[in-house]
Amino acid sequence: MPYAELGLKADEYARIVDLLGRRPTAAELAMYSVMWSEHCSYKSSKRHLRQFGEKTTEAMRERLLVGIGQNAGVVDIGDGWAVTFKVESHNHPSFVEPYQGAATGVGGIVRDIISMGARPVAVMDQLRFGAVEHPDTARVVHGVVAGVGGYGNCLGLPNIGGETEFDASYQGNPLVNALCVGVLRHEDIHLANATGPGNKVVLFGARTGGDGIGGASILASETFDAEKPSKRPSVQVGDPFMEKVLIECCLELFAQELVLGIQDLGAAGISCATSELASNGDSGMHVDLEKVLLRDPSLTAGEILMSESQERMMAVVAPDRLEAFLAVTAKWDVETAVIGEVTGDGRLTIDHHGRRIVDVDPKTVAHEGPVYDRPYARPAWQDALTDDAASARHLPRPGDASALRGQVLALAGSANLASAAWVTDQYDRYVQGNTALAQPDDAGVVRVDEATGLGVAISTDANGRFTKLDPRTGAAQALAEAYRNVATVGARPLAVTDCLNFGSPEDPDAMWQLVEAITGLADACRELGVPVTGGNVSLYNGTGEPGRLDSSINPTPVVGVLGVLDDVATATPSGWTEAGRAIYLLGTTAEELDGSVWSDVVHGHLGGVPPRVDLAAEKALAEVLVGAVDGVAHAAHDLSAGGLSQALVDAVLRFGVGAEVDLAALLERDGVDAATALFAESGARALVAVAEGQEGRLEELADTHGVRAARIGTTGGETLRLAGLAETVVELPLTELRETSARTLPRHFA
């Protein structure tokens, strides 16, 4: 059946017929198919995503200028400045055509930010690939990294951070999540609404071609056969130089107040832009489709509606401002076509060469699609995984200094903890001159106001292993880590965006993981007082049989946290630059090794329960770290993947200054063994190297907020020396650590 080829189910087609009171035209069928896709309508997750709004308190909304429902959320950061940020996925396209899939993922999220009236100022990427040694992983890695870097670099946007991880669960379903942040004044916010009968509908930017047709309904939703030729054209093709011109053109249009409403064209193309603009504005719209400028004149009406050609925007313009609007687009050499106008009849009508091909209520297309209450249940295999008799407490511990040393090096050289410089050095981190911190620091920091130094910090985090063991805890852990990272650089956390990457919603196991993760994240956001401003859900990330432990990717809720800094010049880096600085460990270490990098790298094990989330402790730690930005902290680094061991490795390698650490008192205080002290991934912990003479102030800060602080060492030298580990001393020259860390990714991909 034609509707099935477009990704619609039989009951969905029947509902369309019922809504229209007749059979849909081919163009209407195409429009409903893309707009009712999982990617565009969130039909399986919408019911559960409502928790984010329901659990947002009035206090959490104080700094929120625009929330969920628009192209991106907008947060008040003070002094009349606002920041908009959002993360989205482009996973399936990036497996089929890695370069263009990743590049257009960046382009799409940047246009979401432009459409809010903001100037994009930075991007981040959250990448997950298959097993590092798998022969197909290199194909995907090379294409994705080149696509992210190529598009972002051409736009002149600094890439200030992110993640690059490897796991066999992502072999057929890599994750390419892209984040963009933009800056604007409060009065410059623009919304995607079409109001005012007689106002013109203008399409401008690149011409519409055959690339990306059906992308939202097919490629970005259900499973697919990568060898089937019909799926390959679904990947969009990007032109970053066209997008750069489009950015400047849009900003000038905003500055001259020539736009009443604006919408970028991403997933579902013209179908999405027209129906969402009309629906959001509670109005109607008429479009003459033959006026759309085409790259390929052979496209059918349905293909024009579904095309996801990149670098296009749709604006609503008052008739008396149209001439000025066209003058600006002509100045920037941006092709423009007036394709329709706003009406007052509440209908979306589209003609093609005089023939009516679409006549629908736009709300039924954009906002009143199917909402499923998918069945879900705790997987039959979950108890066996979490009750695993070989959980980390039973795994063999290193028996002597040599074994302990080997395990520290094993973690430092593992694919997920080793230096990501081979990836990040392909990105420009400092273009525009406003980057204060960037990867490998705990969070990216960009200046917003040159006069005052006001700026923002952003961190994105996820832990698929923790989420596999316990989705509710894993999602909360992702939030806690991102929150902690933002606080570690000295910024006060304000708001959240998320990208929820899960398996098939038709698999009750994967659906349970999604519901648990949403609940855990919503509850944790409420407790930490940070609202979710928007984001993305990516489902059908699986190729295995439903009901199996390996049926889908490790569930991966990527959480981005944005915080504000009064002056980015005070931001705390993640490594020390001077000898003689006292090193403190803040927080308490527990025997929490389940799901850890140690259990994976050393023992090849995943089982048990993830570390407990203590959000009250996270808030208290954040207060100390934010307070320490005022001349107390010389450097700070959160403890997360790899535990204290990896935090110390990262800190000494950041600027090439070693450290001498004695953990004897810590082991006695927390009642843990050497392996636990070094490799446990308990939350709410951070390392702080204290500025000269500020030890008392840090201890006072920690005491005030009820955070345990232990002085564990001193910076300096050309080695990382670990003492006090049951009379064991581990000596690690920085040259050996650096070589171990730096060689991993180049060995596989350079």
N, C-alpha and C positions, 0 to 999 in steps of 0.2 A: 504494500500500500504506500502511496506517496507520503502520507504523514509519518509512517514508520521510518522511511528513508531520511526524513528530516529530524528524527530523534523523538517524535511525539508518541505517546502511548495511546492505545485505542480509547481509553476513557477520557484522556485529554482532548482527543479529537472530537469525541462526542460532546464534551463541554463547550468547545469552540462553536460547534454547530448550534448548540442550545443558546449560547450568548448572542449569536448573530441572527438566529431564527432562519438560517439557511446554510447551505454548504459554503465554506469559505472559498474565496478566489485563490489562485496559486500564490499571489503576492501576500494575501492575508495569512495563508498557511505558513509561508516562509517567515513572516513577521512573528506570528505566535510561536513558531518553533524555536526561534532564537531567544525571544524574550521569556519564554516559559522554560528555557533550559535551566539545568541546575546552576550553571555558572552565573546566569543573570537574575534568576528569580529566587534562589535560595529556598526552593520549595521543600526540601527535606530538612533544612536547618532553621528556617524562619521561626517556627514555633518555639524553638529553644533559644534562639538568639535574643528573643524579647527579654530574657533575663537581664541583659546588659542595661537596658533602659529601666526595667522595673527595680533593679537593685542600685540605681544611681540616686543618691540623696541630693537634697537641695544644696547642701554644703559642697558636694562634689561638682555641682553645676555652676558654681560661682565664677570660675575662670573659663567656662565653656561658652564660646560665642556661637559656634555651629556644631551640632552633634550628629548622631547617626542619621542617615537618610539623604545627605547631600554627597557630592563627589568626594569630599574629604572633610574631616573635622577641623575646627579652628579654635585655638586656645589663646586667651589673653595672657601676655607675658609682662604687661606693665608699660607705663610711659606711652600709652596709645599704640603700642606694637602688638601684633598678633602673629601667630605661627600656625600654619596648616601642615599636617603631615598624615601620611597613610602608607600602608604596605599592602601589596597585592601579589597574586601568584601568576606565573606563566609557565606552569609545570609541563603539561603534556606537549605543547608546541616545542619546548626546549629539548625534548627527547627526540622528536621527529627531525627537527632542523635546529640544532643547538645554537648556532650563531644568531639567526634571525629570531628564534624564539626568545632568547635572552634579551637581545637588543630591543625588540618591540615591547617586551615586558617593562624595560626601563622607560621607553618612550610613552607607553600608556600611563604609567603612574605619574610621570612628569606632567602630562596633559591634565590629569585630574587636579593637580596642584595649580596649574595655570588657570583652570576654569573657575577656581575660587577667587580669582583676582590677585593672586600672589605671584611674586617672582621666585622661581625655584632657586634654592641656594645650595643644596647638597643632596646626594643620593647615598643609599646603603644597599647592600645585597646580602641575602641569606641563602646560601647554596648548599644543597645536599646531593651527593652523588653516590653511585654504587661502590662496591668494594674497590679499594685503591688498586689492587693487583688485577682486577678483571680486565680482559682485553678491550671491552667496549667502553670502559670508563674514560679512557684517554680521549676517545672521540667526543664524548659529551663534555668533558672538562675543557678541552681546548676550545670548542665552539662557544660554550657558555661564557667562559671567562673573557674570550675575545669579544663576544657580543656585548657583555656588560661594560667592559672597558671602552670598546670602540664607540658605542653610542654615547655613554656618559662623557667621555673625553671630548668628543666632537661638540657636545653641547656646552662644554666649558663648565661642568658641574663637578665639584670635588666629591669623590667617593670616600666617606669618612669612617666607614666601618662595616661590620657585618659578621658573617660566619661562613666557613667552608668546612664541611664535614663529609665523612665517607662511611657508608654502612651497606651491607649486602641487601638490606630491605629496600633500598632506593634504586636497585639495579635497573629495573625497567620503568621506574617512575622517579626520575630526579626531581628535586624541588628547586625552583628558581623563583624566589620571592624578592621583590624589589620595593624599596621604600624611597620616598622623596619628601623633602621638607621645603616649605616655601615661606616667605616673609611678606607681610602686608600691614598697612595701617588699618585700624578698626573700621574706618569709613570706607575702605576699599573692598570690603567683602562683596562678592557676587554670588548669586544663587542660580541654580538651573531651573528657572521657572519661565513659562511663556504666558504673559498676560497682556491684555489690551487689544481688543479687536482692531484689525487694520495694521498692526505692527508687522514688519516684514521678517521673514525667516530667511536667513542668509547662511549659506554653506561656503566655507573658505578654507584654504590650505591646499593640500595635494589633491590631485584628481582621483576619482574612484576607479579602482581596477578590480581584477578578478582574484587578487590575493586575499586570503582570510575568509573566503565565503564559507559560511557554516561553521566557523571556528568555535563560536560560543556553544552551539548546540551539539556539536560532535566532538571536536578535538579537546575542548576544555571541560568536558563532562564525562562521558562514559568511556569504557575501555575501548581500545581500537587496535587494529592490525597495522602495525607500522609499515608493512610491505604493500598495503593496498594503495594503489596510485591515487585514488580519489581523496585520500586523507592528506596527501602531501600538499596540495594547494591551500589547505586550510591554515597553513602557517603564514602569518603576515610578513611583509617585507618593509623594513624601515629605512628612512632617510633622515639621519640626525641633522644634516645641514638645513633641510626644510623645516625641521622642528625648531631649530635655533632661530630661524627667521620668524616662525610662528610665535615663539615666545615674545620676541620684541614687538611684533605686530600687535599681539593681544594686549600687552602692557600699555602700549600707546593708545589703543582703543579704550582701555579702562581709564587711563589718565584723562582723556578728552570726554569721558562720560558718554560714549557712543553706543553702549551695550546695555540693554535692559535685562537680558538673561543669556546665559551661555552654557553650552554643554560640549564636552569633548566627544569625539567619536572613537570609541574603543570597541569592546565586545558588542556585537549585534549592530554596529554601524548606524546607518540612518534609521533603522527600525527602533533602536534604543533612543537615539537623540530626539526624534520627533515625538515618540510616545511619552517619554519621561518629561520632556519640556511641557507638553500639553497637559499631562496628568498633574505634574507639580503645580502648574499655574491654574488648575481648575478651569481650563478654557478649552478651546478647540483649535485645530490647525488644519489648513489645507496646503498641500504640496503638489506641484506639477513636476513629476519625477524626470521628465525629459530635459528639464533645465539643469540637472546635475551634470557637472563636467566630468567626462569619462576618459580614462586611458584606453579602454577597450570598448569600442562601439557595439560589439556583439553581445554585451551583457543583457540578460533578460531583466525584466522589472524586479522579479524576486531576487536575482543576484545582486542588483544595485542596492536593494534594501538590506541584504544580508552581508554585503562586502564589509570586511574589517580593514580596508586599506588605511594605512597609518597617516599621521600628521594632518588630521582634519578636525575642524571645529564648526559648531553650529551656533549662531547668535540670533537673538531677537532684537530688532532695531526699529526705533520709531521712524515713520516715514520722513519726518523733517530732519532726521539725523543721518539718513541713508547716504546722501551725497558725501558728507564728511567721512562716514565710515568707509565708503569706497575709495575715497582719496587716500586714507591711511593704508588700506590693503594694497592699493596701487603703488604707494611709496615703497612698501616692502616687497613689491613684486610677488604678492600672494594672490593666486587666482581666486576669484570670488564669483558666486552666482546667487542671485535672489531666486529662491526656489518655491516660495510660498508666503503665506501670511497667517497671523493668528486670527481665529474666528471666535465667536461667542456662543457657538451652538453645542459645545461639549463633545464634538466628534473629531476624530482624526480621519480626514479624507485625503486620498492620494490618487491623482490622475496620471496616466501615462499616455501621451499623445492623444489627449481628449477622451480616453476611456477610463472610467472609474474602476480602479483595481483594489482600493482599500477604502472601507467605510466602517470604522470601529469606534467604540468607546475607548479612548486611550488608557483609561484606568484599568480596563480589563487586560490590556496588553502589558502595561508597565508595573502595576501594583496590586492587581487582583487575580493573579495567576493561581495555579493550584498550590495548596499548602498541605503537605503530607504529614500524617502522624505515623511515621515509620515504626514498625515493631523493633524493639531493641531489648537485649538481655545480656547479663554478664556472661561472657564466653565460657563454654564448658572447660576450656583449657586454662582459664585465668587462675583458678585456685592452685593448680599444679605448678604454674609459673611462680606465683608469689609464695607458695609454701615449699618451694624447692629445697630439698634436703641438703643440697650443696650450696645453699645461699652463702654469701660472702663470709659470714662469721666462721664457716667451716673450711674455707679455702686455706691452703698452706701459706704461712707467713714466711718472709725471708729469715733464714736462720743465722746469718752472719753479716758482717760489713760488706763483703763482696756481693752477696745476694741482694742486699738492700741497695747498694750502689747500682747494680745492674738494673734493678726495677725502676729507680729514679730515671736512669738513662732510657730505659724502654719506654716509659711514659713520655719523656721529653722528645723522643724521636718517633712517636706514634703518629699516624696520619692526622688525627684530629687534634693533637696538641702541638705538633711540630710547627715551626715557623710557616706562616702563610704568605711570606714575602713573594714567593714565585707568583702567587695570584695577585696580591695587593699592589705589587710594584708595577703591574700593568695598568693600574688606575692612577689618575692624577688626584692626589689628596689635597693639594694646596692651591689649585687654580682659584681665582677671585680674591685670594689674599685674606680670607676671613676665617680660615681653619685654625683653631687654637690647639685641638688635639684630634688625632685620627688613629686608626688601627696601626699598631697593636695596643694602644691605650684602651682602658676599660670601656670608654664611651667616646663617640665623636662629639666634638664641641665646635660650634660655629658662632661667630660674632654676628649680631643682628644690627646693632646701632654703633657706628664707628665713634660717635661723640662720647658715649658713656661706657662702651664696652659691654653693654647688655647682650646676652647671648643664650643659646640653648645647648643642651647636651642630649644625645639620643643613644640608646643601646637597644639592640634586638637580641633576643635569646630564645632558645628552645632546647629541650632535652628529650629526644624521642625514646631513649632507653628508659628513663624515669616514667614517661607517659605510657609506655608499653606495660610497665609493672603496675601502674596505678594512674589512670588517666586524670582523675580529679586532682591528685597530688602533683602529677607531672605538669599540668597546666599552671597550677599555683606556683610551682617551682620556677617555671619559665618567667612568670611575672616577677617573682621575688628576686631572681637573678638580674633581670633587666633593671628593676628598681634599685637594687644594690649597686649595680655598675654606674648608674647615673649619679647616685649619691657619692660613690667613691671618687669621682672627679670633682665633687663639691657642689653639684647642682641639686636643687630641690625638685623631686619628681612631681609632675603635674597631671599627666594624661597618658592614655594608652591607645595604641592601635594594634590590631592582631590579624594574623593570617593563619587560618585553621586548616591544616593539611591532613586529610584522613582518607580512609578507604571508601568502599562502596556503601552508600546509605541503604542499599537493598540487602546488605549483609548485616543481620542483627548484631553481630560482634562489633563491626566497625561503627555502626550507629550508636551502640552503647558507649564506645570510646568517645565519640563526638559529644554526646549528651553529657557524659561525666566531665569531660574537659571544659565544656562551656560553663557548666555549673560551678566547677572548681575555680575557673578564672573569674566569673562574675562575683562569686562570694569573696574571693581574695581582693578584687578591685575595690569592693565595698569596704572591706576591712582596712585596706591601705589608703582609702580615700582618693583613688585616682580613677576618673571615668574613662570608659571606652568611647572613643570618638568616631570609630568606624573601622573598617577593615575588609576582610575577604574570607570566603570559605572555598576551599578547593577539595572536591571529593572525587571518588573513583580513582584514587591513587593506589591501585592494586591490580595484580595480574594472577593471583592464586585463587584456589577454590574457597568460596565462603565457608566459614566455620572452622577454618584451619588457623593454627598459630601464625603461619606465614602467608596468610591470604592477602595482606596489604603491607604498605610501608609501616615502619614504626610510626604511630600517630604523632604528629609533629605540630603542636600549636606554637607558632612563632609569635612572640609578644614584643612589641616595641614600646619603650617608655621614653617620654620626653620630659626633661626638667629644665629649669631656668637658673641662670647664673647672672648675678648683678654685674659682674665684670669677668669676662673670659680670661683676662690676664692672670687671674688667681686660680684657674683650673689646676687640679692636682694631677700630675702625670702618674703613670703606672710603674715607673722604675726610678731608682735613685741615681743621682749624678755625683754625689760627694761621699767621701769616706768619713767615718766617725759619727754617722747618724744612728741613733737608737732605733731598733726595729721592734714594734709591738704587734702582737696578735690580738685582735679584738674578737670576742665571741667565744663559744664553747664547742669543743670537738667531742663528738660521740662516735661510737662504733657503728658508723653508717657507711658501709662499703658496697651494699647491694646496688647494682646498676651503675657502679662507678667505672671510670676508665681503667682503674687498677684491675678490677675483676674481669674486664673485657680484654685488656691488652696482655696481662700476665697470665690469666687463666682461661680466656675465651669463654667467659661465663656471663649469662644474664638470667637473674632470678632473684627472688626475695621481694623486699619492699623498698621503695626509695626513701631517702632521708625525709624526716619529718619537717613539715613547713611550720615555722613559728613566725607569723606575721608581726606579732607584737615585738619580737626580737629584731625583726628586719627594720621596723620603724625606729626602734631605739638606736640601732646601729647607724641608720641613715642620719639621725639627728647628730650623732657624734661626728660622722664623716663630713656632713655639711658644715658643722661648727668648726671643724679642723681646717677648712679651706682658708680661714682667716689667720694665716701666718703660723699655724700649728703643724700641719702636714707638709713634709718635704716631698713625699711620694705616697701613693696608696694603691693597693691592688686587692680586688675581691678574691675570695676563695670559692671556687666552683669546680669545674672539671679538672681532675687531677689533684685536687686538694691543696694542702700546704706545699707539697713537693713542687707542683707545677707553678704555683704562685711565686715561689722563691726563684725558680728557674726563669720565669718570665721577667721578674723584677731585676735580676742581676744581668740578664742579657739585654734589657731595654737600652741601657747606656754603657754597658761594659764595666760596671762596678760590682765587685763581689760582695760577699757577706760571710760573717761567722755567726753561726746559730747554735744555741744550746737549748735543747728541748727537755732537759731532765725535769725541771720544775713543772713544766706543762704536762708531761706524762703523769707525774704524781698527782697534780691537781685534778685532771680530768679522768684519771684512772684508765688510761688507754695504753696499748702497746705501740711500738715504734711504727709498724705498718699503718695502724689506724691514725696515729698522729700525722703521718706524712700524706696518706692517700685517701682518707675519709673525705666525703663530700658533704659534710654537714653544712647547713645554710647559715645565714646571718653571721658570717665571719669575714674579716678583712685584715690585710697587713697594712700597717702604717709605719713609714720611716719618718721620724719626727725632726722638725727643724731644730737647729742648734738652740739648746737651752729651753725647749718647749715641752720637755717630758712631763713636767708637773701639770701644765695646762691640759695635755691629752688625758692624763690620768684623772684629772678633775672632771673633764667632759664626760669620760666614760662612766665615772662614778655617779655623776648627776643623772645620767640616763639609764643606769642599771646595767651597763654593758661590762662584762669581764675583760680586763686588759692585762696582758702578760708581756713583760719585756723579754724577748727571746734572743736578741742578738744585736750586732752592730754591722754597719755597712763598711765596705772597704776591701782592698786586696784584689787578687786575680783568680780567686777560687770561690766556690760555694762550699763552705765547711759546715757539716752537720754533726754536732756532738750531742751527748746526753741521751742517746738512743740505746738504753740498756748497755752502757759502757762501750758502745760502738761509735766509731768516728768515720764519717764518709767524707772524702775529699774529692771535689769535682772541679778541675780547672775550667775556667770559662771558655778556653779554646776548645776543649772537648765537648762541652755543652753546646756551644755554638755550632760546631760541625755536626753534631748529632741532630740538632734541631733543624738546621738549614738544609740538610741534604735530602730529606725525605721526599718532599714534593718534586724537586727537580729530578731526583732519581727515577721517578715514575713518569714525569710529564715533560721535562725540559728537552 
